[in-house]
Amino acid sequence: MFDIGFVEMLVIGVLGLLVLGPERLPRVARTAGHWVGRARATFNNIRDELERETHNADMQEKFRQQLEEMGLTEEDLRKGQESILPPDDIPGRSKPASGENSESDPSSSSENRRDDNA
């Protein structure tokens, strides 16, 4: 981020020691380091969020291009989605009760296997 060498850091340290004194310099350095760390973390979070949003925008653009190639619109997809029944509304489908064996093959249950072995 900043191109600060050893000599520059040494000059800043000596000036800080002269201005703040030996009692307050460590506390000020810790506080400055804390704020610099928080600023870096915030910057990294913002950068990551922007990268995710850019990726999402790219994916949406690719999706729209593929829809155009297929001759569909987003409205066509919405209509198709609305016409699909949720699994609970499918006629003739029964829900297994809680505690019941959900397997349709009774020969695979452990009770039948014990009877066969006896």
Rosetta silent file (secondary structure, phi, psi, omega in degrees, C-alpha in Angstrom):
SEQUENCE: MFDIGFVEMLVIGVLGLLVLGPERLPRVARTAGHWVGRARATFNNIRDELERETHNADMQEKFRQQLEEMGLTEEDLRKGQESILPPDDIPGRSKPASGENSESDPSSSSENRRDDNA
SCORE:     score description
SCORE:     0.000 S_00000001
   1 L     0.000  -67.688  175.462    0.000    0.000    0.000 S_00000001
   2 L  -103.625  140.446  179.102    2.526    2.578    1.131 S_00000001
   3 L   -96.093   82.520 -178.824    6.115    2.220    0.060 S_00000001
   4 L  -111.978  122.995 -179.888    7.790    2.986    3.376 S_00000001
   5 L   -90.888 -174.793 -177.857   11.295    1.686    3.944 S_00000001
   6 H   -65.381  -41.120 -177.844   13.261    1.090    7.124 S_00000001
   7 H   -63.408  -43.514  178.994   14.795    4.577    7.177 S_00000001
   8 H   -62.655  -42.576  178.363   11.389    6.262    6.919 S_00000001
   9 H   -63.640  -37.618  178.802   10.005    4.087    9.712 S_00000001
  10 H   -64.977  -42.817  178.323   13.025    4.924   11.876 S_00000001
  11 H   -63.289  -43.071  179.000   12.508    8.672   11.331 S_00000001
  12 H   -63.522  -40.550  178.952    8.800    8.367   12.198 S_00000001
  13 H   -63.879  -43.820  179.523    9.687    6.400   15.343 S_00000001
  14 H   -66.132  -43.644  177.696   12.246    8.951   16.512 S_00000001
  15 H   -62.831  -40.939  177.172    9.868   11.856   15.842 S_00000001
  16 H   -63.423  -40.220  177.913    7.095   10.031   17.697 S_00000001
  17 H   -63.484  -40.527  179.510    9.400    9.389   20.620 S_00000001
  18 H   -70.148  -41.144 -176.173   10.353   13.067   20.761 S_00000001
  19 H   -77.673  -46.840 -173.213    6.801   14.390   20.412 S_00000001
  20 H   -91.774  -28.117 -177.370    4.877   11.847   22.505 S_00000001
  21 H    90.449  162.767 -175.569    7.489   10.660   24.935 S_00000001
  22 H   -70.531  -20.196 -178.844    8.368    7.095   25.945 S_00000001
  23 H   -78.130  -41.657 -174.710    5.228    6.614   28.102 S_00000001
  24 H   -91.667  -19.872 -175.729    2.593    7.394   25.480 S_00000001
  25 H   -59.536  -46.414  179.760    4.365    6.164   22.308 S_00000001
  26 H   -61.857  -39.606  179.833    3.594    2.404   22.757 S_00000001
  27 H   -66.161  -42.375  178.786   -0.086    3.105   23.431 S_00000001
  28 H   -65.916  -40.099  178.927   -0.364    5.424   20.415 S_00000001
  29 H   -64.078  -41.378  177.249    1.464    2.896   18.210 S_00000001
  30 H   -62.747  -44.910 -179.810   -0.919    0.120   19.333 S_00000001
  31 H   -63.285  -43.610  178.740   -3.952    2.303   18.658 S_00000001
  32 H   -62.598  -42.399  177.874   -2.627    3.317   15.234 S_00000001
  33 H   -62.472  -38.548  177.777   -1.932   -0.327   14.384 S_00000001
  34 H   -62.271  -46.438 -178.474   -5.443   -1.263   15.474 S_00000001
  35 H   -68.413  -36.199  176.666   -7.029    1.377   13.230 S_00000001
  36 H   -65.324  -40.834  177.591   -4.800    0.469   10.291 S_00000001
  37 H   -63.011  -41.671  178.201   -5.825   -3.185   10.717 S_00000001
  38 H   -66.139  -38.880  178.581   -9.498   -2.279   10.799 S_00000001
  39 H   -64.099  -41.426  178.022   -9.088   -0.093    7.716 S_00000001
  40 H   -63.820  -43.660  179.763   -7.402   -2.962    5.847 S_00000001
  41 H   -62.083  -42.731  178.159  -10.118   -5.408    6.881 S_00000001
  42 H   -62.966  -44.073  178.699  -12.821   -2.990    5.750 S_00000001
  43 H   -60.672  -44.552  179.583  -11.036   -2.416    2.450 S_00000001
  44 H   -64.058  -39.830  177.886  -10.693   -6.176    1.884 S_00000001
  45 H   -63.569  -42.653  179.099  -14.391   -6.746    2.670 S_00000001
  46 H   -64.516  -43.117  179.701  -15.437   -4.022    0.236 S_00000001
  47 H   -61.941  -44.846  179.057  -13.127   -5.402   -2.454 S_00000001
  48 H   -62.249  -41.522  179.084  -14.497   -8.948   -1.972 S_00000001
  49 H   -63.705  -42.267  177.958  -18.082   -7.685   -2.117 S_00000001
  50 H   -64.336  -39.142  177.262  -17.386   -5.784   -5.334 S_00000001
  51 H   -63.937  -41.826  177.493  -15.780   -8.864   -6.877 S_00000001
  52 H   -62.890  -43.731 -179.778  -18.838  -10.970   -5.950 S_00000001
  53 H   -64.959  -38.939  177.444  -21.201   -8.377   -7.407 S_00000001
  54 H   -63.346  -43.035  178.178  -19.146   -8.187  -10.608 S_00000001
  55 H   -62.528  -43.194  178.781  -19.226  -11.967  -10.895 S_00000001
  56 H   -62.381  -41.683  179.101  -23.014  -11.979  -10.322 S_00000001
  57 H   -64.175  -39.678  177.402  -23.498   -9.302  -12.977 S_00000001
  58 H   -63.308  -42.040  179.744  -21.389  -11.332  -15.419 S_00000001
  59 H   -65.420  -39.687  178.608  -23.415  -14.459  -14.696 S_00000001
  60 H   -64.047  -39.086  178.979  -26.690  -12.587  -15.188 S_00000001
  61 H   -65.863  -41.812  177.167  -25.461  -11.252  -18.526 S_00000001
  62 H   -63.356  -39.092  178.505  -24.462  -14.761  -19.654 S_00000001
  63 H   -61.673  -45.857  179.035  -27.880  -16.031  -18.542 S_00000001
  64 H   -62.508  -40.105  178.478  -29.650  -13.366  -20.589 S_00000001
  65 H   -62.846  -41.328  179.330  -27.509  -14.189  -23.638 S_00000001
  66 H   -67.031  -37.339  176.425  -28.386  -17.877  -23.343 S_00000001
  67 H   -62.683  -42.172  179.410  -32.080  -17.035  -23.033 S_00000001
  68 H   -63.770  -39.943  178.457  -31.864  -14.935  -26.192 S_00000001
  69 H   -63.099  -33.264  179.992  -30.096  -17.784  -28.017 S_00000001
  70 H   -86.184   -7.705  179.882  -32.923  -20.135  -27.023 S_00000001
  71 L    79.120   25.852 -179.641  -35.565  -17.584  -27.999 S_00000001
  72 L  -111.581  161.191  173.663  -36.941  -17.243  -24.464 S_00000001
  73 L  -119.731  168.452  177.208  -37.622  -14.281  -22.236 S_00000001
  74 H   -64.705  -30.846  178.395  -37.536  -13.952  -18.477 S_00000001
  75 H   -65.595  -38.470  176.206  -41.327  -13.712  -18.552 S_00000001
  76 H   -60.545  -41.222  178.609  -41.477  -17.149  -20.239 S_00000001
  77 H   -65.663  -40.339  179.020  -39.411  -18.586  -17.403 S_00000001
  78 H   -63.641  -42.115  177.887  -41.651  -17.016  -14.778 S_00000001
  79 H   -63.107  -40.885  178.432  -44.740  -18.475  -16.418 S_00000001
  80 H   -65.359  -38.865  179.282  -43.099  -21.890  -16.542 S_00000001
  81 H   -66.038  -40.459  179.832  -42.096  -21.655  -12.898 S_00000001
  82 H   -67.427  -27.901 -178.166  -45.627  -20.720  -11.856 S_00000001
  83 H   -80.290  -13.210  179.866  -47.040  -23.690  -13.779 S_00000001
  84 L   -81.560  130.487  179.520  -44.886  -26.186  -11.876 S_00000001
  85 L   -81.117  142.701  172.235  -46.636  -27.731   -8.888 S_00000001
  86 L   -68.720  154.975 -175.450  -44.815  -27.961   -5.583 S_00000001
  87 H   -56.239  -31.833 -178.946  -44.149  -31.583   -4.511 S_00000001
  88 H   -71.580  -21.404 -177.164  -46.832  -31.451   -1.809 S_00000001
  89 H   -95.956    3.814 -179.203  -49.542  -30.529   -4.361 S_00000001
  90 L   -73.281  125.351 -178.746  -48.897  -33.402   -6.796 S_00000001
  91 L   -64.966  140.648  176.826  -52.068  -35.548   -7.013 S_00000001
  92 L    84.072   -3.190  178.683  -51.726  -39.144   -5.831 S_00000001
  93 L   -93.217  125.928  179.384  -48.589  -38.509   -3.845 S_00000001
  94 L  -105.536  145.608  178.721  -48.862  -39.513   -0.220 S_00000001
  95 L   -90.120  134.416  175.836  -46.661  -38.177    2.522 S_00000001
  96 L   -70.806  137.217  178.353  -45.031  -40.742    4.815 S_00000001
  97 L   -72.138  154.793 -179.281  -46.143  -40.326    8.423 S_00000001
  98 L   -67.642  136.321  179.764  -43.455  -39.569   10.960 S_00000001
  99 L    92.187  -16.281  178.506  -41.944  -42.716   12.440 S_00000001
 100 L   -81.955  154.359  176.374  -43.034  -44.932    9.565 S_00000001
 101 L   -73.186  122.630 -176.399  -40.529  -46.740    7.409 S_00000001
 102 L   -85.935   -2.895  179.702  -40.254  -44.690    4.234 S_00000001
 103 L   -77.963  139.626 -178.569  -38.788  -47.573    2.228 S_00000001
 104 L   -86.138  -16.349 -178.254  -41.218  -49.129   -0.232 S_00000001
 105 L   -96.965  106.593 -177.483  -39.524  -52.545   -0.222 S_00000001
 106 H   -68.396  -20.153 -178.626  -40.579  -54.449    2.931 S_00000001
 107 H   -72.520  -12.824 -178.979  -37.948  -57.148    2.322 S_00000001
 108 H   -92.115   -1.720 -179.389  -35.188  -54.687    3.094 S_00000001
 109 L   -73.537  156.646 -176.534  -36.368  -54.011    6.651 S_00000001
 110 H   -70.265  -28.365  179.760  -34.264  -55.352    9.509 S_00000001
 111 H   -65.877  -42.828  179.802  -37.176  -57.409   10.952 S_00000001
 112 H   -66.620  -34.851  179.094  -37.531  -59.464    7.766 S_00000001
 113 H   -68.118  -36.159  178.652  -33.809  -60.100    7.655 S_00000001
 114 H   -67.833  -38.955  179.377  -33.820  -61.425   11.238 S_00000001
 115 H   -65.504  -36.547 -179.264  -36.720  -63.788   10.400 S_00000001
 116 H   -69.363  -32.654 -178.352  -34.884  -65.111    7.370 S_00000001
 117 H   -79.174  -19.837 -176.677  -31.743  -65.837    9.369 S_00000001
 118 L   -80.417    0.000    0.000  -33.567  -67.744   12.151 S_00000001
